[in-house]
Amino acid sequence: MLREAALRVTRPRVAVLSAVHAHPHADTDSIIGVVRADLGEVSHQAVYDVLRALTAAGLLRRIEPPGSVARYEARVGDNHHHVVCRSCGVIADVDCAVGTAPCLTASDDHGFAIDEAEVIYWGLCPGCSTALSS
């Protein structure tokens, strides 16, 4: 993957990419923890730099739901959305809606060549819903 994206293969890049694949929607601090468990000591800045490079290369996607820190996922190249729990903040992927109004059809595109839509669904995850009703 890294070579295909014209990036040098380094231990930090491999570790960050593996961490995000294993922990979709993880925040930077969580990724740092996973990378440190794999590599030992690695600086915050090194992980931030790798995340930036992998995102710029299209190997990762950075998402930032309102009220949340930046999170990273390895699911790229499709037009999927997210559902976020209002209580615990867990995030899950949601495939683009299908039917007569696909996600990329805006009511007025204002002349833009639209290539992505971002939709965030909000609610309570099953665990929080159960806890609330108990």
C-alpha positions in Angstrom: 0.0 0.0 0.0 2.7 2.5 1.0 4.8 1.9 -2.1 1.7 2.1 -4.3 1.1 5.6 -2.8 4.7 6.6 -3.5 5.6 6.5 0.2 8.7 5.0 1.8 7.9 2.0 3.9 9.0 2.8 7.5 8.2 1.1 10.7 6.1 4.1 12.0 4.1 4.2 8.8 3.4 0.5 8.9 2.5 0.7 12.6 0.1 3.6 12.2 -1.5 2.1 9.1 -2.0 -1.2 11.0 -3.3 0.5 14.1 -6.0 2.4 12.0 -6.9 -0.8 10.2 -7.3 -2.6 13.5 -9.1 0.3 15.2 -11.4 2.1 12.8 -12.5 5.6 13.9 -9.7 5.8 16.5 -8.5 9.2 17.7 -4.9 10.2 17.6 -4.2 9.4 21.3 -5.6 5.9 20.8 -3.5 5.4 17.7 -0.4 6.6 19.6 -1.0 4.0 22.3 -1.4 1.2 19.8 1.7 2.3 17.9 3.8 2.5 21.1 2.6 -1.0 22.2 4.0 -2.2 18.8 7.1 -0.1 18.4 8.0 1.1 21.8 8.8 4.8 22.2 7.6 7.0 19.3 6.8 10.7 19.6 3.4 12.3 19.3 4.8 14.4 16.5 6.0 11.3 14.5 2.5 9.8 14.7 0.8 13.1 13.7 3.2 13.4 10.7 2.5 9.9 9.6 -1.3 10.4 9.9 -1.0 13.6 7.8 1.1 11.8 5.2 -1.2 8.7 5.0 -4.2 11.0 4.8 -2.7 13.1 2.1 -1.8 10.0 0.1 -5.4 8.8 0.3 -4.6 5.7 2.4 -6.5 7.1 5.4 -9.5 9.3 5.9 -9.8 11.9 8.6 -13.2 12.5 10.0 -14.2 15.0 12.7 -17.8 14.8 13.8 -19.0 18.0 15.5 -18.0 18.0 19.2 -15.4 15.2 18.6 -11.7 15.1 18.1 -10.3 14.0 14.8 -10.5 10.3 14.1 -9.0 8.2 11.4 -10.3 5.3 9.3 -8.8 3.1 6.6 -12.1 2.8 4.6 -11.4 5.2 1.8 -12.5 5.5 -1.8 -16.2 5.1 -1.3 -18.9 7.5 -0.3 -19.9 6.1 3.1 -21.2 8.0 6.1 -21.2 7.6 9.9 -23.6 7.2 12.8 -22.4 8.6 16.1 -23.7 7.9 19.6 -24.7 11.1 21.4 -23.9 9.5 24.7 -20.6 7.5 24.5 -19.3 8.8 21.1 -18.9 5.4 19.4 -18.9 5.7 15.6 -20.0 3.2 13.0 -19.9 3.2 9.2 -23.1 3.6 7.2 -23.2 2.9 3.5 -24.5 5.7 1.2 -28.3 5.8 0.9 -29.7 4.2 -2.2 -32.8 4.9 -4.1 -34.2 7.8 -6.1 -32.0 10.4 -4.2 -28.4 9.2 -4.1 -26.1 10.9 -1.7 -24.2 12.9 -4.4 -27.3 14.5 -5.9 -27.5 17.9 -4.3 -30.7 20.0 -4.7 -28.5 22.8 -6.0 -24.8 22.1 -6.7 -24.0 25.9 -7.3 -21.8 24.8 -10.2 -19.6 22.5 -8.1 -18.4 19.2 -9.4 -19.4 17.3 -6.3 -17.4 14.1 -5.7 -18.2 13.4 -2.0 -21.0 13.9 0.5 -20.7 13.8 4.2 -23.7 12.8 6.3 -23.6 12.2 10.0 -26.5 10.4 11.7 -26.8 10.9 15.4 -28.5 8.8 18.0 -27.9 6.3 20.8 -25.9 3.1 20.3 -27.5 -0.1 21.4 -25.5 -0.2 24.7 -26.5 3.4 25.6 -30.1 2.8 24.6 -30.3 -0.2 26.8 -28.7 1.6 29.7 -31.1 4.5 29.3 -34.2 2.3 29.3 -33.1 0.3 32.4 
